[in-house]
Amino acid sequence: MTPDLELFLRGILLGVAVAAPVGPIGVLCIQRSLAGGFWMGFSGGIGTAVADALYAALAAAGFAVLLGGNLGMAGPVPVQQILQWGGALFIAWLGWRTFAAPIAEGAAQSSSERAPIQGNPLRLFVVTFALTMSNPATILSFAALFAGLGLAADPTLGAAASAVAGVFIGSLLWWALLSGGIAALRHRVGAEMRRWINRIAGMVLILFAIALVI
């Protein structure tokens, strides 16, 4: 096995590990998979995977060293705080709209009954991409993880590309499995249960938003 292939495979595992913890985007994609099917949930996962890959590429390129002083924990960080508050407010808004979204009794929902961004995969892609990009400290996380993979010892373009591609593929695999599994169960979930799922998902999103700023 070549070193680049080994880094690619390790990157896949890293991508799955980074994507798997359920955060606000995971909750959003689960709710959208239940409401709109596989592609609605997976489109949100693609947005997150693209953002993770972009941050991974920046970390591999050494941007973590350049930005480390601005993203450190010591002292106020105006840009990071603005992004953090902006992301928190948007997550809170999504949480409220998800909590209050009406549910049709039939299998299909009219356009007036749909939760925000539910029927538009491209819009959900943009939303999850923006939310993931609102946390620039992710660069430092990837820099540390890549160091653990041994990328620092072999900082070639091929090695960096292999690791970043692995992260992207691993993240996509996770979101495909999650969205596919949830979508497969959506027709077994009645209107009342979907209503409660929306309420719970909305409250969880609001709690995530609060946690971002405290």
C-alpha positions as CSV (number, residue, x, y, z in Angstrom):
1,M,0.0,0.0,0.0
2,T,1.4,3.4,-1.0
3,P,1.7,6.2,1.6
4,D,-0.9,8.3,-0.3
5,L,-3.4,5.5,-0.4
6,E,-2.9,4.9,3.3
7,L,-3.5,8.6,4.0
8,F,-6.6,8.5,1.8
9,L,-8.1,5.5,3.7
10,R,-7.2,7.1,7.1
11,G,-8.8,10.3,5.8
12,I,-12.1,8.4,5.1
13,L,-12.1,7.1,8.7
14,L,-11.4,10.7,9.9
15,G,-14.2,12.1,7.7
16,V,-16.7,9.6,9.2
17,A,-15.5,10.4,12.7
18,V,-15.8,14.1,12.2
19,A,-19.3,13.8,10.7
20,A,-20.8,11.2,13.0
21,P,-21.3,13.2,16.2
22,V,-24.9,14.5,16.1
23,G,-24.9,18.3,16.2
24,P,-27.3,20.9,14.9
25,I,-26.7,20.0,11.3
26,G,-27.2,16.3,12.0
27,V,-30.5,17.1,13.7
28,L,-31.5,19.2,10.7
29,C,-30.7,16.6,8.2
30,I,-32.5,13.9,10.1
31,Q,-35.6,16.0,10.3
32,R,-35.4,16.9,6.6
33,S,-34.9,13.2,5.6
34,L,-38.0,12.3,7.5
35,A,-40.0,15.1,5.9
36,G,-38.6,15.1,2.4
37,G,-36.8,11.8,1.8
38,F,-33.2,10.8,1.1
39,W,-32.1,13.7,-1.2
40,M,-33.4,16.4,1.1
41,G,-31.3,15.0,4.0
42,F,-28.3,14.1,1.9
43,S,-28.1,17.5,0.2
44,G,-27.5,19.0,3.7
45,G,-24.9,16.4,4.3
46,I,-23.1,17.3,1.0
47,G,-23.0,21.0,2.2
48,T,-21.3,19.9,5.4
49,A,-18.9,17.6,3.6
50,V,-17.9,20.3,1.2
51,A,-17.2,22.7,4.0
52,D,-15.3,20.1,6.0
53,A,-13.2,19.3,2.9
54,L,-12.5,23.1,2.4
55,Y,-11.4,23.5,6.0
56,A,-9.4,20.3,5.8
57,A,-7.6,21.7,2.6
58,L,-6.9,24.9,4.4
59,A,-5.4,23.1,7.3
60,A,-3.4,20.8,5.1
61,A,-2.1,23.9,3.3
62,G,-0.9,25.4,6.5
63,F,-3.6,28.0,7.1
64,A,-3.9,26.9,10.7
65,V,-0.5,28.3,11.4
66,L,-1.4,31.6,9.8
67,L,-4.7,31.9,11.5
68,G,-3.8,30.3,14.8
69,G,-3.2,33.6,16.5
70,N,-6.7,34.8,15.5
71,L,-8.5,31.6,16.4
72,G,-6.8,30.9,19.7
73,M,-8.7,30.8,23.0
74,A,-6.9,33.7,24.6
75,G,-8.6,37.1,24.4
76,P,-11.6,38.2,22.4
77,V,-11.8,37.2,18.8
78,P,-14.1,39.7,17.0
79,V,-14.4,37.8,13.7
80,Q,-14.9,34.5,15.3
81,Q,-17.5,35.9,17.7
82,I,-19.4,37.5,14.9
83,L,-19.5,34.2,13.0
84,Q,-20.4,32.3,16.1
85,W,-23.3,34.6,17.0
86,G,-24.5,34.7,13.4
87,G,-24.5,30.9,13.3
88,A,-26.3,30.7,16.6
89,L,-29.0,33.1,15.6
90,F,-29.6,31.3,12.4
91,I,-29.7,27.9,14.1
92,A,-32.2,29.3,16.6
93,W,-34.4,30.6,13.8
94,L,-34.3,27.2,12.1
95,G,-35.2,25.6,15.4
96,W,-38.2,27.8,15.9
97,R,-39.5,27.4,12.3
98,T,-39.0,23.6,12.6
99,F,-40.8,23.5,15.9
100,A,-43.7,25.5,14.6
101,A,-43.9,23.8,11.1
102,P,-47.4,22.4,10.4
103,I,-47.8,18.8,9.3
104,A,-50.2,17.6,6.7
105,E,-52.3,14.6,7.6
106,G,-51.7,13.0,4.2
107,A,-48.5,11.7,2.7
108,A,-47.8,14.9,0.8
109,Q,-47.5,18.4,2.1
110,S,-48.6,21.6,0.2
111,S,-46.1,24.3,-0.4
112,S,-47.7,26.4,2.3
113,E,-47.2,23.7,4.9
114,R,-43.6,23.0,4.3
115,A,-41.0,23.9,6.9
116,P,-38.3,26.4,5.8
117,I,-35.9,24.9,3.1
118,Q,-37.7,21.6,3.3
119,G,-38.6,21.3,-0.4
120,N,-35.3,22.8,-1.8
121,P,-32.2,20.6,-1.6
122,L,-30.0,23.3,-3.1
123,R,-31.1,25.8,-0.4
124,L,-30.4,23.2,2.3
125,F,-27.0,22.6,0.8
126,V,-26.2,26.3,1.1
127,V,-27.5,26.5,4.6
128,T,-25.5,23.6,6.0
129,F,-22.4,24.8,4.1
130,A,-22.7,28.2,5.6
131,L,-23.4,26.9,9.1
132,T,-20.3,24.6,9.0
133,M,-18.2,27.4,7.6
134,S,-19.3,29.7,10.5
135,N,-16.9,27.8,12.8
136,P,-13.4,28.6,11.6
137,A,-11.8,26.9,14.6
138,T,-12.5,23.7,12.6
139,I,-9.2,24.5,10.8
140,L,-7.3,24.0,14.0
141,S,-9.1,20.7,14.6
142,F,-8.1,19.4,11.2
143,A,-4.6,20.6,11.6
144,A,-4.2,18.6,14.8
145,L,-5.9,15.5,13.3
146,F,-3.8,15.7,10.2
147,A,-0.7,15.8,12.4
148,G,-1.9,12.7,14.0
149,L,-2.2,11.0,10.6
150,G,1.4,11.8,9.9
151,L,0.7,14.5,7.3
152,A,3.1,16.9,9.0
153,A,5.9,14.4,8.3
154,D,5.0,14.2,4.6
155,P,3.6,17.6,3.6
156,T,3.6,17.0,-0.1
157,L,0.7,18.0,-2.4
158,G,-0.1,14.4,-3.2
159,A,-0.3,13.5,0.5
160,A,-2.4,16.5,1.4
161,A,-4.8,15.9,-1.6
162,S,-5.2,12.2,-0.5
163,A,-6.0,13.1,3.1
164,V,-8.5,15.8,2.1
165,A,-10.2,13.6,-0.5
166,G,-10.5,10.9,2.1
167,V,-12.1,13.3,4.6
168,F,-14.6,14.4,1.9
169,I,-15.5,10.8,0.9
170,G,-15.8,9.7,4.5
171,S,-18.1,12.5,5.4
172,L,-20.3,11.8,2.3
173,L,-20.5,8.1,3.2
174,W,-21.7,9.0,6.7
175,W,-24.4,11.4,5.5
176,A,-25.5,9.0,2.8
177,L,-25.9,6.2,5.4
178,L,-27.7,8.5,7.9
179,S,-30.1,10.0,5.3
180,G,-30.8,6.7,3.6
181,G,-31.6,5.0,6.9
182,I,-33.9,7.7,8.1
183,A,-35.6,8.1,4.7
184,A,-36.3,4.3,4.6
185,L,-38.3,4.7,7.8
186,R,-40.2,7.9,6.9
187,H,-43.3,6.2,5.5
188,R,-43.7,4.3,8.7
189,V,-43.9,7.6,10.6
190,G,-47.4,9.1,10.9
191,A,-48.4,12.7,11.0
192,E,-48.6,12.9,14.8
193,M,-45.2,11.4,15.3
194,R,-43.7,13.7,12.6
195,R,-45.2,16.6,14.5
196,W,-43.5,15.6,17.7
197,I,-40.3,14.9,15.9
198,N,-40.4,18.4,14.5
199,R,-41.0,19.8,18.0
200,I,-38.2,17.8,19.5
201,A,-35.8,18.7,16.6
202,G,-36.7,22.3,16.9
203,M,-36.0,22.4,20.7
204,V,-32.7,20.6,20.2
205,L,-31.7,23.1,17.5
206,I,-32.5,26.0,19.8
207,L,-30.5,24.4,22.7
208,F,-27.6,24.0,20.3
209,A,-27.9,27.7,19.4
210,I,-27.8,28.7,23.1
211,A,-24.8,26.4,23.8
212,L,-22.9,28.2,21.0
213,V,-23.0,31.5,22.8
214,I,-22.6,30.6,26.5
